[in-house]
Amino acid sequence: MSAEVLIVEDEAAIAELLAINIRHAGMTVRVAYDAEQARREVDQQLPKLVLLDWMLPGQSGVQLARQWRNDERTRELPIIMLTARAAEDDRVAGLDAGADDYLTKPFSTKELMARVRAVLRRRAPETLDKPIDAAGILLDPATRRVTSKGLEIKLSPTEFKLLHFLMAHPERVHKRTQVLDRVWGDHVFIEERTVDVHVKRLREALRHAGVESVVETVRGAGYRFNAKAPESTTATQVPAAH
């Protein structure tokens, strides 16, 4: 299971124990010991998931989670709150702040990893191998094939990931920064115009099957997969035999 996890925990011994178990599960780890360091780590590169301690120096994990949820770039960041506060009101406060799950100390490493896997599954449905069939296009992640009306559409790996992401979230408008984060991993070192170039190439590939209209540009906002797009008449036609 490949994913990067950011551990935000001020007690070094607990942070190291968490890191050992996360690495043992095949994931990479970064560690922050306070809220300020955690913000820097997330600003530098979005992790796949954050294990966030409630009690941190200077600012609580609840406050930090609330800030991330209010920021468009980090709004979808998966967060599991770790805390010794087991009261129902505390649990409600943590979840209301935006945590995807809430785990009270002490907890077993088996339970922790089960929660991590569950949150990653819920938050990243596009990584599943289930085929997606929409607007006359069939995309199969397992075989990495895209077909329409029996015609195979040849895509580069990046164009395939781009189409997969858009088809997994139909009718939603995605800004360039969001597309960069989800398709390329993080937008910090890549220009936003990169998205425009790959969208153009994707449309050119889809045009051969007459389905280029499924990828729409929403002026001033971003891109959207239109699952109800009408079929185009620009598909490549094979001349009839005489």
N, C-alpha and C positions, 0 to 999 in steps of 0.2 A: 504494500500500500504506500504509494509515493505521495507525500504531502509535506509542506513545511509548516511547523507549528511554532508559534511565539509563546513562550512561557513568561508570564509576568508575575513574579513572586519575590518578595523581599528577603525571605529566609533562604540563604544559600544552600543549606542541606536539603530542604524540600525541593528547591529548584533543580538540584542535581539529580535527586531521586526521580523526579518527573522526567527529566531529560533522558536518563538512562532507559526508562521504560518506553519513551516515545521513539528513541533511536532503535531499540530492540524490535519495534514494530515496523521498521523500515522507513521511518520518516526522518526528515532533517529538522534540526532544532535551533532556535535562537532564544536567548534569555535576556530579559530586562528586569531590573531590580526595583524600579519605581515607575511612576506614571510618566514622568518626563522622558525617561529612556525608552519606554514603550512607544510613546508618540513618535520619537525619532526613528525607531525601528520600522514602524508602520509607514511613516512618510517616505522612508528609503525604499521599501519594498513591501507590498501587501503579502502577508502570510495566508495560508489556506485556512488556518484556524488559530484562535487565541485561547490559551488557558489563563484566566485572569483571576488573581487573588483579590478578595474584597478589601482587606486592610493593607494599604500601601502608604509609604511615607509621603507626606505632602498632599496627596489627593487620593481618594478612595477609588477602588476598582469600579464601583457603581457610577461614580461621576465620570470616569474615563469611558465606560461603556456608553453612557448617555451621549457624550461628545461624539464618539465614533458613529453612533446611530443618526446623529443630526448632521453629519458630513456626508455629502453625496458619494464621495469616493469610497468611504468605508461603511456605508449604510448596510451593505450585504455581508460584511465581515462576520464569519461565524465565531461566536464567543461562548465559552463554557466558564461559568463563575465557580471558583473554588473558595470555600470559606468554612470557618468553624461555626458560623452563625446559622443555627439550625431551626430557629423559630419560623413559624409560618409567615409572619409579617416580613421577616428578612427575605425569605424565599420569594415572596410576592414582589418585594422591592427590587430584588435582583432581576427577576424576569421582566418586570415593568421597565427597567432601565435598558432592556434590549438583549439580555443574555438569552441564548438559544437553549441552554440547559444550566442546571444549578446542582453542584455536587458538594456535599458537606464533609468536612474533615472529622475524623479519619475516614478514609475510603480505601478500598482495595484497588490494586493496579488493574485487575481484571475488569472491575466495574468502570474505572476511568477509561480504559481503552475501548470498552463497549460503547460508552457515551461518545467518545471521539469518533468512532466509526459511524455511529448513528447520525451525528450532526453533519459529518461530511457527506453522507448519503443524501440527507434531506436538502442540504444547501447546494449540492452540485449534481442535479439530476442529469445534466447534459453529458456527464462522464460515463453514464451507463451505456451498455452495449445494445440497448433496445433500438430497433429501426424506427425511424420517424417517417411517416407518410403524410404529406400535406401539399396542397396546391399542385398536384400532379407530379410531385417529386418524391422519390423514395431514397432516403439516406440510411445506409447501414454502417454503423460504427465498427462492427465486428469485422467486416470485409473491407471497410473503407471505400465502398462503392456508392456512387450516386447515379440514379437512372431516372428517366422520364419517358413515358410512352414506349418503353422497351429500348430506348437509346441510352447508352452509357455516357455520362458526362465526365470528362477528364478534368480533374482539379489538382492543383498543387497541394501539398500538405497544409499550408497556411490557408488557402482558399477553402479546403475541406473543413478545417476547424472553424473558420468564419461562418460558413453556411450552417454547420452543426450548431453553433451557438445561436444564430438567428432563428433557426427552425425550432430549437428547444425552447425558445421564448417568443412565440408568435404574437404578432399585433402590438408588442411593446416597443417603444422608441428607445434606442440606445445611443447615448452620446459617444463620440469618438473615444473619449477617455475610458468609458466603461468597456467598449469593445477591445481596446488595447489591453486593459487589465485582464479581461477574461480569455482573450485569444492568444495574446503574446505573453501573458504572465504579469506584467506590470508596465505602466506607461512612462516611468521615470526617464528612461534613456532612449525612447523611441518617439519620433515626431508624429503628431496626430495626422498629418497628411498621408502617412503610411496606410492608414485605414482607407482613405479615399482611393489610393492606387489599387489596393487589393479588392475593394468593392467593384471597381471598374473591371478588373480582370475576371472577377467572379461572374459579373453580368455578361461579359463576352462569352464565357464558357457556357452559361445558361442559355444564351441566345441561340445556340445551335439546336437546342431542344424546344425553343419557343417559350421559355418560361422565365425570361429575364425580368419580367415585371413583378416577380414576387419580392425582389429586394428593392424597397422604396427608399428614396431620400426624403426626409422630412425637413424642410428648409428651416434653418436656425436651430435644429434640435439634434438630428442624427439620422440613424437608419432603422428600418423596420422590415420584418418579414411579414408580407401580406399573404396569409394563408387562404384568402378568398380572391386572390388576384385572377382576373380573367385570362384565359389562355391566349397567348400571342399567335399571330399568323406569320411570324418571321422565322419559323423553324425551317431548317434546311430540308428541302424537298428532293426526293429521288425522282428523276424524270421517268415517265411511263414508257414502257417499251413499245416500239412501233412495229 
